[in-house]
Structure formats: C-alpha cells, structure tokens
Amino acid sequence: MMKKTILILSLLCLQGCTLLVTTFEIGGAAATAEGASTAVEVAQALDIAGTAGDAVSVKETGKTLSDHVVSGLTGKDCRLIRKIRGRGDYCERPLPNLNTRNKIKVFQIVEGIRPVNGKMGPLTRQAYWNYEHEVKKWNPKIYKKMPKTAPEIIRLQQDNGLEAIGEIGPKTTRLLIRLHKEIKDGFDKETKRSIRDLDRRSSQGHVIWSHQRTIEE
C-alpha cells in the first residue's frame, strides 16, 4: 500500500524562491530536490509527485497543486503551464484583467473613477500602473465579486428588470455602483467585526492575566 506522501517544504523568498529541502516519499521511494533557485524549479520539484489531483486542479483552476502551494507562499499568481507555454513568467503579480470594456468599467467603478466609460484614459491607466508597479497593493476580493462577463451582466440585468444585452450601459452602471457599495460595506463590517473580536479576546486575556497576578501576589 502506498505510504502517505510526506512533503517537507522550506522556501526562502527574496528575488525568487529558494527551495531548501523538498522531500517526497511515495511507496518507500523518496525523491529530494535541493538547491532549486527559482520558483519554476520549486514547482517542477513539487510536480515530481504529481497525482490525479493535479489534473483536476488544472482543469478547474488552471494551476497544479504545487502552483497553489507556491502562490500561497509568494503571494503571487504562479502557474507552471503559463511559463512552459511562453505566455509569461511563472510567478506574476495578481492584476485585474482589463481585456473588455465591461471589465474596464467594473475596474473604474471599484476605483471610483468617473466617468465610467470603459476606456483606458489617463486616470484608469494611472490606477492600473499603481498596481502594476506595486505603488498600491491590488486586493481582488471586491473586484472578483462584481459581475464582469457578458453572462454575469445578463443575469444581473434580468434579475433587475433591465434589458438583458450583456453590455454595461448607464442603467447597469448605476446598478453596479450600488452593488459595489453594498459589497464594500459588507467587507468593511466584516473587518470591523474581526477587529472587535480581536480586541475582546485581547482584553479578556488581560483580565485573566491580571486576576491571576493578583491571586499570586
């Protein structure tokens, strides 16, 4: 019976990712990769123990299981298939995809850029440049929740009694601005609740510590 796969991964991320030790043990056979100096080498070492799970992962997400590991460790979007096909670097900074007018309009709504016209004008280019050059850190959570593709826009329009054309017009823009505010307010409330919970746990810990110290004294 195949032994449980054991993975020991230690990465030091400076300009790239340095793999210190990666060990796979499968059915008594161990493979160890040491001294890999790039994130690509990390992924290749991890993929030595590729399983059926990789096929499912690539089909569903475009990433192998090891891609997900490296992405989590680097905070970047890492895809071995992109590097192999010559479509970019293995690890890239996650940035919004602005390849359609709908996506540009949603980006403008999220960034508070007006007018929302779906054009890469000076303000929109500057906002994207800030993320591209890490002047600001791109947080995709709200952007991902916003409908952007034609099917998503059609569904939104149908649900709100608008003409279902799949394009973001003036009425849909106003609807998306309201939706963005609702999503953002939801995230803000969640963040505030998390901070309150953290403060409460901290204060409770302080009270317990103070009580124990009083008893000991």
C-alpha positions in Angstrom: 0.0 0.0 0.0 1.3 3.4 -0.9 2.6 5.3 2.1 1.3 8.6 2.9 3.1 11.3 0.9 5.3 13.4 3.1 6.2 16.9 2.0 8.7 19.0 3.7 9.0 22.3 2.1 11.1 25.2 3.2 11.2 28.3 1.0 13.1 31.5 1.3 11.6 34.2 -0.9 13.9 37.0 -1.8 14.1 37.9 -5.5 12.8 34.5 -6.3 12.1 31.4 -4.3 14.9 29.2 -3.0 14.0 25.7 -2.3 16.0 24.5 0.7 14.5 21.0 1.1 11.7 19.3 -0.7 11.1 15.6 0.1 8.5 13.3 -1.3 8.1 9.8 -0.1 5.8 7.5 -2.1 5.7 3.8 -1.5 9.1 3.8 0.1 10.8 5.7 -2.8 12.0 9.1 -1.9 12.9 12.0 -4.2 14.7 15.0 -2.7 15.3 18.3 -4.6 17.8 20.7 -3.0 19.2 24.0 -4.2 16.4 25.0 -6.6 16.9 28.7 -7.1 13.7 29.8 -8.8 10.0 29.4 -8.3 9.8 27.3 -11.5 12.3 24.8 -10.1 10.3 24.7 -6.9 7.1 23.8 -8.9 9.0 21.2 -11.0 10.3 19.6 -7.9 6.9 19.5 -6.4 5.3 18.1 -9.5 7.6 15.0 -9.3 4.9 13.6 -7.2 2.1 14.7 -9.5 -1.2 12.9 -8.9 -4.7 12.7 -10.4 -5.5 15.6 -8.2 -3.2 17.8 -10.4 -5.3 17.0 -13.5 -8.5 18.1 -11.6 -6.8 21.1 -10.2 -5.5 22.3 -13.6 -8.9 21.7 -15.2 -10.7 23.7 -12.5 -8.2 26.5 -11.7 -5.5 26.5 -14.4 -3.0 25.6 -11.7 -1.3 22.4 -10.4 -1.5 21.6 -6.7 2.1 22.8 -6.4 1.2 26.0 -8.2 -1.2 26.7 -5.4 1.4 26.0 -2.7 3.9 28.4 -4.3 1.3 31.0 -4.9 0.3 30.9 -1.3 3.9 31.2 -0.2 4.8 34.1 -2.5 1.5 36.0 -2.6 1.7 36.0 -6.4 -0.1 34.2 -9.2 2.1 31.2 -10.0 1.3 28.9 -13.0 3.8 26.5 -14.4 1.7 26.0 -17.6 2.0 29.7 -18.4 5.8 29.6 -18.2 6.0 26.4 -20.2 3.8 27.9 -23.0 5.9 31.0 -23.1 3.0 33.3 -22.0 4.8 35.0 -19.2 6.7 34.4 -16.0 6.0 31.6 -13.7 5.0 33.9 -10.8 3.3 37.2 -11.6 1.7 39.9 -9.5 -2.1 39.4 -9.5 -3.6 42.2 -11.5 -7.1 42.9 -12.8 -7.7 41.6 -16.4 -8.9 44.6 -18.4 -9.4 43.0 -21.8 -13.0 44.0 -22.3 -15.0 47.2 -21.9 -17.1 45.6 -19.2 -14.1 44.7 -17.2 -12.6 48.2 -17.6 -16.0 49.7 -16.4 -16.1 47.5 -13.4 -12.5 48.4 -12.6 -13.4 52.1 -12.9 -16.4 51.6 -10.5 -14.2 49.8 -7.9 -11.5 52.5 -8.2 -14.0 55.4 -8.0 -13.0 56.7 -11.5 -15.6 58.8 -13.3 -16.9 58.8 -15.8 -17.4 55.1 -16.2 -16.8 54.9 -19.9 -14.9 51.6 -20.4 -11.9 53.4 -21.9 -8.2 53.3 -20.7 -8.0 57.0 -20.2 -5.3 58.8 -18.0 -7.0 58.1 -14.7 -7.6 54.4 -15.5 -4.1 53.9 -16.8 -2.6 55.6 -13.7 -4.7 53.4 -11.4 -3.6 50.3 -13.2 0.0 51.5 -13.3 0.0 51.9 -9.5 -0.9 48.3 -9.0 1.4 47.1 -11.8 4.4 48.8 -10.1 3.3 48.0 -6.6 2.7 51.6 -5.6 -0.5 50.2 -4.3 -1.3 46.5 -3.5 -4.1 45.1 -5.6 -6.8 43.5 -3.5 -9.0 41.4 -5.8 -11.7 40.4 -3.3 -14.3 43.1 -4.1 -13.4 43.1 -7.9 -14.0 39.3 -8.1 -17.4 39.6 -6.5 -18.5 42.2 -9.2 -20.2 40.8 -12.3 -17.9 41.4 -15.3 -18.5 38.8 -18.1 -21.4 39.0 -20.5 -23.3 36.1 -18.9 -22.9 37.6 -15.5 -24.1 41.0 -16.7 -27.1 39.4 -18.5 -28.0 37.6 -15.3 -27.8 40.9 -13.3 -29.9 42.7 -15.9 -32.5 40.0 -15.9 -32.7 40.0 -12.1 -33.3 43.7 -12.0 -35.7 44.1 -14.9 -33.3 45.6 -17.3 -32.8 44.8 -21.0 -30.5 41.8 -21.0 -27.9 42.7 -23.5 -24.7 41.7 -21.7 -23.2 45.2 -22.0 -22.8 47.7 -19.2 -24.9 50.8 -20.1 -25.9 53.8 -18.0 -28.6 51.9 -16.0 -26.4 48.9 -15.4 -23.6 51.2 -14.4 -25.8 52.8 -11.7 -26.8 49.4 -10.6 -23.2 48.2 -10.3 -22.2 51.3 -8.4 -24.9 50.5 -5.8 -23.8 46.8 -5.8 -20.2 47.8 -5.3 -21.2 50.0 -2.3 -23.1 47.1 -0.7 -20.2 44.7 -1.2 -17.7 47.2 0.1 -19.8 47.9 3.1 -20.1 44.2 3.8 -16.3 43.8 3.7 -15.9 46.9 6.0 -18.4 45.5 8.5 -16.6 42.1 8.4 -13.3 43.8 9.0 -14.7 45.9 11.9 -16.2 42.8 13.5 -12.9 40.9 13.2 -11.1 43.8 14.9 -13.8 43.9 17.7 -13.4 40.2 18.2 -9.6 40.5 18.4 -9.9 43.4 20.9 -12.4 41.5 23.0 -10.1 38.4 23.1 -7.1 40.6 24.0 -9.0 42.4 26.8 -10.3 39.1 28.2 -6.7 37.7 28.2 -5.6 40.8 30.0 -8.3 40.5 32.6 -7.4 36.8 33.2 -3.7 37.6 33.5 -4.4 40.5 35.9 -6.6 38.3 38.0 -4.0 35.5 38.2 -1.3 38.0 39.1 -3.5 39.4 41.9 -4.0 36.0 43.4 -0.3 35.1 43.2 0.6 38.3 44.9 
